[in-house]
Amino acid sequence: MPEINLPSTSAMLSKDFLFGVATSSFQIEGDRGGRLDCIWDRFCAEENTISDSTNGDIACDHVKLWKQDIELIDSLGLDAYRLSISWPRVMNQDGTVNEVGMQFYVNLVNEVVERGMKVFVTLYHWDLPQHLEDNGGWLNRDTAFEFEKYAEAVASTLGEKVYSYATLNEPFCSAYLGYEEGIHAPGKTGMANGRRAAHHLLLAHGLALKVLKRLCPNSKNGIVLNFSNCHTIGSDSNDLEAAKLADEYHNQWYLQPIIDGKYPDVIERLDADVRPEILDGDMDLISQPIDYLGINFYTRTLYKSDGAGWFEVVPPATTELTAMGWEITPDAFTELLVDLNQRYALPPIYITENGAAMNDELIGGEVKDDDRTAYFHTHLNAVDEAMKQGVDIRGYFAWSLMDNFEWALGYSKRFGIVYVDYETQKRTLKQSALAYSKLVKSRVNGYISGIK
């Protein structure tokens, strides 16, 4: 069986480096009757939105099977579990707390902590309550203040049992895929909508961060952003400029306001009616210091000039692809981490998502996903290389614990290190899970006891 190995002197094998797995609420929980509707419920009910016409009504039935799932995580020897809270599960439409929904997370967090693992909580992983979307969703500035109230309810309840809070997961996806391209819920389109939603999401981050700092000052409070290197094929100056614009529009748009308190220069390229309305104090709120930055990485993206001063995507240039059709580019991962570290005065970093969808098959009770194991091997070593080049990285979370509802792709893609039979809800450890677990458990005989 292929293994995941790191150099014996790697700082990732120290007792202080955290290894974990990640999930999100809508993708695994099911139990739709236990919560309000969210934008994904509405989106799934529309025609031609989800590739296999499925929904998240049952998903992995995690609300019922959560104890089994936490035991599974613990059995792998992991240090931490990253999960997200379902906003529509814990808050009623009138703004009061849904006590039954909140208790689910209290029980979950308690179980993880009692097993000696650290809890990483994401407050928003895309499941906006539908009643807020009916009032404009992230196009409405008021939604940011509703998020602040929600953050206060969660932080007041879970407190500092939570090791780390993230305000948002991948606001790029919420804003660009959900409000600009219409690929994700709620399916809105238009550049102005995307920029407006992005600003309100960052505002929500700032408001929630103040709440977290006040109520949970000893927890690590930050945000999770996704990045994809913007590369070109060749060295044409117009294409290089296009890639730079794409990087500012898709990547730096979310990080630069948080670290430097301003949007990247590409904002000057946008028409006045496309730029978001920025009120006095907004950027100060958005750019409060964060305790850590969560980075999600899967692949690079190729661009060229569209011939009109903007950028367009180019198909993959290599044949080594995941089931998503994404290039497998571990060197780009190192490049990204080093570049961000050199560009900004960053806080400590956690790799909060990294993984691959592969064409898994359950044969004879086993899933021999050697391709995924190889992906983890090369990408963990890419993180190690970035650390050697001075990047302060404190932990790594594999995406995902288990196969789940993959948004607009339904259940057609499997990212999990645990195989889920959606008919029976049986969980089966894939070979990648066993290899990941072996790496994590090897630390007791490696770097920890022998060197540090």
ChimeraX attribute file (.defattr): number of C-alpha atoms within 10 A of each C-alpha:
attribute: neighborCount
match mode: 1-to-1
recipient: residues
	/A:1	10
	/A:2	16
	/A:3	17
	/A:4	21
	/A:5	17
	/A:6	17
	/A:7	11
	/A:8	13
	/A:9	13
	/A:10	14
	/A:11	19
	/A:12	25
	/A:13	25
	/A:14	17
	/A:15	14
	/A:16	12
	/A:17	14
	/A:18	22
	/A:19	24
	/A:20	30
	/A:21	25
	/A:22	22
	/A:23	24
	/A:24	24
	/A:25	23
	/A:26	29
	/A:27	26
	/A:28	23
	/A:29	23
	/A:30	21
	/A:31	18
	/A:32	19
	/A:33	10
	/A:34	14
	/A:35	19
	/A:36	20
	/A:37	18
	/A:38	24
	/A:39	23
	/A:40	23
	/A:41	20
	/A:42	13
	/A:43	21
	/A:44	23
	/A:45	13
	/A:46	12
	/A:47	9
	/A:48	11
	/A:49	20
	/A:50	21
	/A:51	15
	/A:52	12
	/A:53	15
	/A:54	18
	/A:55	23
	/A:56	24
	/A:57	18
	/A:58	19
	/A:59	26
	/A:60	28
	/A:61	19
	/A:62	20
	/A:63	21
	/A:64	13
	/A:65	12
	/A:66	18
	/A:67	14
	/A:68	12
	/A:69	16
	/A:70	18
	/A:71	13
	/A:72	17
	/A:73	21
	/A:74	18
	/A:75	10
	/A:76	20
	/A:77	18
	/A:78	21
	/A:79	24
	/A:80	24
	/A:81	25
	/A:82	24
	/A:83	21
	/A:84	25
	/A:85	21
	/A:86	26
	/A:87	27
	/A:88	24
	/A:89	26
	/A:90	24
	/A:91	22
	/A:92	16
	/A:93	13
	/A:94	6
	/A:95	12
	/A:96	12
	/A:97	17
	/A:98	18
	/A:99	12
	/A:100	13
	/A:101	20
	/A:102	21
	/A:103	14
	/A:104	16
	/A:105	21
	/A:106	16
	/A:107	13
	/A:108	18
	/A:109	23
	/A:110	15
	/A:111	17
	/A:112	22
	/A:113	16
	/A:114	10
	/A:115	14
	/A:116	13
	/A:117	21
	/A:118	21
	/A:119	24
	/A:120	25
	/A:121	24
	/A:122	24
	/A:123	27
	/A:124	27
	/A:125	25
	/A:126	27
	/A:127	25
	/A:128	24
	/A:129	23
	/A:130	21
	/A:131	15
	/A:132	17
	/A:133	16
	/A:134	9
	/A:135	12
	/A:136	14
	/A:137	21
	/A:138	26
	/A:139	23
	/A:140	15
	/A:141	18
	/A:142	16
	/A:143	21
	/A:144	23
	/A:145	16
	/A:146	16
	/A:147	22
	/A:148	22
	/A:149	17
	/A:150	23
	/A:151	26
	/A:152	19
	/A:153	19
	/A:154	21
	/A:155	21
	/A:156	14
	/A:157	15
	/A:158	18
	/A:159	19
	/A:160	18
	/A:161	19
	/A:162	21
	/A:163	18
	/A:164	23
	/A:165	29
	/A:166	28
	/A:167	29
	/A:168	24
	/A:169	23
	/A:170	20
	/A:171	26
	/A:172	23
	/A:173	22
	/A:174	26
	/A:175	30
	/A:176	24
	/A:177	19
	/A:178	24
	/A:179	29
	/A:180	23
	/A:181	17
	/A:182	18
	/A:183	19
	/A:184	25
	/A:185	25
	/A:186	26
	/A:187	17
	/A:188	19
	/A:189	17
	/A:190	13
	/A:191	19
	/A:192	19
	/A:193	21
	/A:194	27
	/A:195	25
	/A:196	22
	/A:197	27
	/A:198	25
	/A:199	28
	/A:200	27
	/A:201	27
	/A:202	25
	/A:203	25
	/A:204	25
	/A:205	29
	/A:206	27
	/A:207	23
	/A:208	30
	/A:209	27
	/A:210	19
	/A:211	20
	/A:212	28
	/A:213	17
	/A:214	12
	/A:215	17
	/A:216	22
	/A:217	13
	/A:218	15
	/A:219	18
	/A:220	19
	/A:221	26
	/A:222	27
	/A:223	28
	/A:224	26
	/A:225	24
	/A:226	21
	/A:227	23
	/A:228	18
	/A:229	24
	/A:230	24
	/A:231	21
	/A:232	21
	/A:233	13
	/A:234	9
	/A:235	8
	/A:236	12
	/A:237	11
	/A:238	17
	/A:239	24
	/A:240	20
	/A:241	18
	/A:242	26
	/A:243	25
	/A:244	19
	/A:245	24
	/A:246	26
	/A:247	21
	/A:248	20
	/A:249	19
	/A:250	18
	/A:251	19
	/A:252	20
	/A:253	22
	/A:254	25
	/A:255	26
	/A:256	18
	/A:257	21
	/A:258	24
	/A:259	17
	/A:260	17
	/A:261	16
	/A:262	18
	/A:263	19
	/A:264	19
	/A:265	13
	/A:266	15
	/A:267	18
	/A:268	10
	/A:269	12
	/A:270	14
	/A:271	10
	/A:272	11
	/A:273	9
	/A:274	16
	/A:275	18
	/A:276	18
	/A:277	14
	/A:278	12
	/A:279	7
	/A:280	8
	/A:281	8
	/A:282	19
	/A:283	20
	/A:284	16
	/A:285	21
	/A:286	28
	/A:287	20
	/A:288	19
	/A:289	17
	/A:290	20
	/A:291	18
	/A:292	21
	/A:293	23
	/A:294	23
	/A:295	22
	/A:296	23
	/A:297	22
	/A:298	25
	/A:299	22
	/A:300	20
	/A:301	23
	/A:302	21
	/A:303	24
	/A:304	24
	/A:305	22
	/A:306	13
	/A:307	11
	/A:308	8
	/A:309	12
	/A:310	17
	/A:311	21
	/A:312	14
	/A:313	17
	/A:314	14
	/A:315	11
	/A:316	17
	/A:317	12
	/A:318	10
	/A:319	10
	/A:320	11
	/A:321	17
	/A:322	20
	/A:323	15
	/A:324	15
	/A:325	13
	/A:326	19
	/A:327	20
	/A:328	21
	/A:329	20
	/A:330	22
	/A:331	17
	/A:332	21
	/A:333	27
	/A:334	21
	/A:335	16
	/A:336	19
	/A:337	27
	/A:338	20
	/A:339	14
	/A:340	14
	/A:341	19
	/A:342	12
	/A:343	10
	/A:344	12
	/A:345	10
	/A:346	18
	/A:347	18
	/A:348	16
	/A:349	21
	/A:350	21
	/A:351	25
	/A:352	26
	/A:353	23
	/A:354	23
	/A:355	22
	/A:356	26
	/A:357	24
	/A:358	19
	/A:359	15
	/A:360	20
	/A:361	13
	/A:362	14
	/A:363	8
	/A:364	6
	/A:365	10
	/A:366	14
	/A:367	19
	/A:368	18
	/A:369	20
	/A:370	18
	/A:371	17
	/A:372	25
	/A:373	25
	/A:374	17
	/A:375	21
	/A:376	23
	/A:377	21
	/A:378	20
	/A:379	24
	/A:380	23
	/A:381	22
	/A:382	21
	/A:383	24
	/A:384	20
	/A:385	19
	/A:386	22
	/A:387	19
	/A:388	13
	/A:389	13
	/A:390	12
	/A:391	22
	/A:392	17
	/A:393	24
	/A:394	17
	/A:395	20
	/A:396	26
	/A:397	25
	/A:398	26
	/A:399	24
	/A:400	23
	/A:401	25
	/A:402	25
	/A:403	26
	/A:404	28
	/A:405	26
	/A:406	21
	/A:407	24
	/A:408	21
	/A:409	16
	/A:410	21
	/A:411	21
	/A:412	19
	/A:413	19
	/A:414	23
	/A:415	26
	/A:416	27
	/A:417	29
	/A:418	23
	/A:419	25
	/A:420	21
	/A:421	13
	/A:422	15
	/A:423	7
	/A:424	8
	/A:425	15
	/A:426	11
	/A:427	17
	/A:428	18
	/A:429	20
	/A:430	25
	/A:431	22
	/A:432	27
	/A:433	24
	/A:434	19
	/A:435	23
	/A:436	24
	/A:437	19
	/A:438	16
	/A:439	20
	/A:440	20
	/A:441	15
	/A:442	15
	/A:443	17
	/A:444	13
	/A:445	10
	/A:446	16
	/A:447	19
	/A:448	15
	/A:449	11
	/A:450	11
	/A:451	11
	/A:452	11
